[in-house]
Amino acid sequence: MPAFLHGLSTPDGRRRANRWLVVACAVGFGLSGTAFGWDRWFFWLMVWGGIVYVPVRLALEWLSSRERRQRQRYRVSLPDRITPRNLPLAAQALWDREVLLPRIVPPPLVEKAQLAVVALGRWALTRDPSGEEIRRTAVRLAAAAEGWMAELSATWPEEAQSIQARWRDVRGLSALMATTRVLACLYEEIARQPFYGPGISAEALQAFVDRSLDFLDRAALDPDLPRWHGGLLGLWTPEAKILRERWEAYCEAPGPAPGRMEAVLEVLEA
């Protein structure tokens, strides 16, 4: 339910909820006419249009307005205590504040990355309310992103690659970078201390993400861009490749893909 309410705070979420409501009322109208006869079609139209659709639509508008107001408050000041219940709005506020994705990343993938932040953050908070599990998750995602970035930069631009494959890499890696950054910020808000990892600081992670996203934004549109020579974090391990593969599968799957996210969580639990 919190995730559904959070979705109402976005234009896409409101349009999606309204489409589902229209479909549900149309199906209800059709079933009623089929079951009880079409000679009373106007009555069923009034039931599903006036008694069901209008009140539910008004309720959705009220809920979305409340969520938008809450989202605006969180942009100014996050709550004193982040819990699984208020995590979606807190994560969205941090995303709006910290993330600037490459132009090539489409809105559906942006939404999937935001859902991933909520899913990963909620999973980690359930395991450890202190935020330590969120920090470890961010470190492991950073390792996967670093390995992916190193592989991409090592073959750029000498290795022939179709533009579709390049865009797929840029989109998936950008979403992973952004998710890592927001989880690191969530840890800082929960633990009330700077993010850290094995041999890295919050500043190092932020600089790596910012430089990488800037390169990916230009690389998606300029095939003659020189190879990326930014510094790496030194976090990559062979195990991070599995996490990257699961993340790629999650990004490429249509829709929210909760099953693919479960596969990502399985790697983090190992």
N, C-alpha and C positions, 0 to 999 in steps of 0.2 A: 504493500500500500504506500509506504513512503516514496518508493521509486515511481509509482504511478502519479502521485501528487507532484513530485518534482518534475515529471514530464509535462504536466499542465502549465508549468511556468515558462515553457518555451513555445514559440509559434508552431513548430513542427509537431510537438506533443499535443497541442490543442487541436490542430487540424486532424491528427490521427485519431484522437478520441471522438471527434465529431463524425468522422467517417465511419468508425465502428458503431456509433450510436445510430446513424442513418441506416446502415446495413442491418443492424439488429431490429430496428423498427420495421423496416421493409420486409424482413423475413417473418417477423411476428404478424404483420398485416396479411402476408401471403398465406401463412399457415392458418390463421383465423378464418380467412375466406374459404380456404380449401376444406377445413374441418366443419364449419358451421354454415356454409353456403354463401354464394356471392350476391344473393338477393339483398343482403344487408351490408353491402360493401361500404356504404357511407358511414354506417355506425362503426365498423371496424377502423375506418380511416380516422374517425374522430377519437376513437380509443387510443390508437397507436400514435396518432399525430398530436392530439391535444392533451391526452391524459398521461402518456408516457414520454414522448419526445420533448415537448416543451418544458415540463418540470425538470427532467433530467438534464436538458441542455442548460437551463438556468442554474442548476446546481453545479454543473461543470464550470460555467462561467464564474460563479462565486468562488469555487475552489481555486481556479486558476488565478483569479485576482488576488486571493489571499497568498498563494504561493509566490506570485510575482512581488508582492510587497515584502514577504519574508526574504526573498532572494535579494532585493534591493538593500534590506537591512544588513544582510550577511556580507554584501560587498563593502559596506562601510565598516562593520565590526563583526568578526566571527564570534560565535557563542563561547562562553567561558569553558565549557566542557563539550567536546565533540563525542557523540555517541552514534551507534548504528542508526538510530532514528533520524537524527539531524545531519548525518553524514552526506546524503545527496546534495543538500543545499550548500553545506560547507565546502564540499569538493567542487561544486559548480562555481562558487565565489572565488576559490583559489585558481580554478582553471581560467576564469575571466581575467584574473589579475596577473597570472604568471605565464600564460601560454599564447604564443603567436605562431600558428602553424603555417607551413608553406601554402601558397595559393593553390597548388595542385591537389591538395587534400580535399575530397568532396564532403559535403555536410553529413551524409550517412556514416562515413567513417569517423568523423569528428564525434558524432553521437555515440558510436560504438566505443570509442576510446573513453568517453566520459562515463559510459556504463561500466567499462572495465575498471576505472578508478573506484567507482562505488562498490563493485563486486569484490575487488581485491581489498579495498579498505575495510569493508564490512567483515570479510573473512578474517583479516588480520586482527581487527579489533575484538572479534569474538574469541580468538585464541589468546590475545594479550591486550587488555584494555590500556596498558601503559603506553602503547604505541611502538614498542620495540619490534613487534612482528611486522609492522608497517615499514619500519626502517630496514629490516632485513629484506623485505620484499622489494623495496626500492633499490637496494644494493644489487640484488640478483637481476632485476630488470635492467639496471644500468650496465651490468656485465654483458647481458645479451645484446643491448643496444650498442655497446662499445665494439663487440665482436663483429656485429653486422656492419657498423660504420667502417671498421678497419678493412673488412673484406671488400666493401664497396669502393673505398678509396684506393685499395691496392690494385684494382682492375680498371680504375677510371683514368683517362677515357680510352685506354688502348684496346681493351677487350670489346669486341663487337657485341652489341646488345640492342635488341629491339626497343623502340621507344615505349611500347606497352610494358615490357619487363622492367625498364628503368623507372617508369612511373609507379609500378607496383611496389618496387623496393622503396622508393622515396615516400610513398604514402604510408606503407606499413611501418617503416623505421621512424618516420615523423610521429606517428601515433604512439609508438612505443616510447620515444623520447619524452613526449608530452606527458604520458601517463607516469613515467618515472619521476618527472619534475614535480607533478602535483602530489604524488605520494610522499616525496621528500618534504614538501611543504606541510602536508598533513601531519607528518611526524613532528615537525617543529612546533606546530600549533598544539598538538596533544602533549608532547613531552616538555614543552617550554624550554627547549634548548636547541642549538644548531644541529642540523643533520650532519652525520659523519659516517664514514665507511672505512674499510681496510686501506689506510694510507691516503684517504681523500677527505676533503672538507666540503661543506655546503657550497662555498664559493667555487671550488673546483668543479663540482657537479653542474652548477648553474652555468659556468663559463663553457663547459663542454657541450651542454645541451644547446645553449644559445648559438655557439659557433656552428654546431652541426646543423641546426635547423636553418640557419642563414645559408649555409652551403647547399643544403638540400633544396631550398627554395629556388636558388639560382641554377642548380644542376638540372632540375626538372625541365627547365626552359632553354638552357644553353648547352648544347652537346659539346661545344668546344671549350667549356670551362676547364681550367687547369685542375690537376689532381689536388684533393684536400690534404693539407699538411698540418692540420691541427693536432694538438697533443692528445694522447689517450689517457685513460684513468688507471690502467694497470689492474683492472678487475676481472678481465675475461678468463674463463676456465672452459675446458671442453664441455662440461655439463651445461654451460649457458647456451650452447647450440640447440639443445633439445627444447629449452624454453623459447628460444627464438622461433623454432619450427612450429611450436604450438601457437605462438602468437600470430605467426603468418596465417595459419589455418583459421584462427579466430577472425582475423581481419578479412579474409577472403570469403568466409561463409556469409550467405545472405541473412539479413535480419539480425536480431540481437544475439543469436547463436549461444544460448546458455550452455549447451552441451560442449561446445568448443572452449568456453570459459572454464568449465569444469576440468577439461584436459589441462589447461594452464595451471589451475589450482593443484592438480595432482602432482605436477612437477615441483611446485613450491612446497608441497607437503613432504616431499621425499627428503 
